Amino acid sequence: MKEDYYDILGISKNATAAEIKKAYRKKAIQYHPDKNPGDEKAEDMFKKAAEAYEILGDENKRARYDQYGHQAFEGGGFGGGGMNMDDIFSQFGDIFGSAFGGGGGFGGFGGGFGGQRRTKGSNLRIRVKLTLEEIANGAEKKIKVKRKKQASGTKFKTCTTCNGSGQVTRVTNTILGRMQTASPCTTCGGSGQIIESKPADADAQGMKTEEETVSIKIPAGVVDGMQLKVTGKGNEAPGNNGIPGDLLVVIEEAEHETLSREGDNLHYDLYISVPEAILGTSKEIDTVGGKVRIKIEEGTQSGKILRLRSKGIPSINGYGKGDLLVHVNVWTPKNLNKEQREFFETMLDDERFSPQPQREDKSFFEKVKDMFS
């Protein structure tokens, strides 16, 4: 089981954004590869801390993690898992300030930091519509995505403005003395490279839009509006050392013909006739796993709720399955012929047709209370 992100950073679940950033900064310095050369355990902790910050440092991702746990970001390449060093170092401009650039320089730590800035391509966003059956069982979708890729034959050369560093250093005089700041080079956009030559059908950055089929594995239990991430399937970045953006997949739940969803539970409205309610019957109903037959006891009252355990949606957190709640409704006919009407008229004074609710015949509000308990 994966470690809790809050435990990895050593913070409480009520930590503020500033406290999360401070905790990650401390862990990044402690386990930085240049401080711990050859230490695989330190490198592993370095990656875990970066993964935890990727989720907890983003307000929307943190909210999904708090609600659904690790499974909100897992399954077929989604989420924080699988971050590479380029992904991690790209965070450092936010964590350690612009003086370190997007490449994540640590100043005295040297190593793979403080050099040329690696740019990241833009993200793409798509919506994927799923049926309740697909949500219940998980699904693999093959989606055609139009993404920008570097055109074949494009050549780059070192940017003469920043000499390939991707940053421009400026020195200003202040009342506190000379201050040095670094910002991305505007000539090359921080990539450290500019185009030397490109095909005629490529854009100004040497990119072409191509259609690609992307296979997306969607875990069971996702909810409408949840956003998943496929790493590296967004637009590519210009240059020879860029990092592709990500493909953001927004889940859309298709309306089911007979079932309605409420969290992990499903609801089904079953209508039976008056004779069926009196004599009892069996009915075939829909579930996300196929049709099943249920028994209706004789004397069933309208409004009775039958609970079919574990026939609902799997929990995204892996905590079992929800239930299928069958709401029994006795259908009262509106138009009777003469014989039918005469029969029921003779039953008006029959004590067996007079309402005599027992203790087990709970009110509607009691049933609703039980349903959510």
Secondary structure, DSSP 8 states (H G I E B T S, - for coil): ----HHHHHT--TT--HHHHHHHHHHHHHHT-TTTSTT-HHHHHHHHHHHHHHHHHTSHHHHHHHHHHGGGGG-SSS-SSTT--HHHHHTTHHHHS-GGGTTTT--GGG-TTSSSS---B---EEEEEEE-HHHHHH-EEEEEEEEEEEE-TT-EEEE-TTTTTSSEEEEEEEETTEEEEEEEE-TTTTTSSEEEEE--TTS-TTSEEEEEEEEEEEE-TT--TT-EEEETT-S---SSSS-B---EEEEEEE---SSEEEETTEEEEEEEEEHHHHHH-EEEEEEETTEEEEEEE-TT--TT-EEEETT-S-B-TTSS-B--EEEEEEEE--S---HHHHHHHHHTTT-GGGS----TTS--HHHHHHHHT-
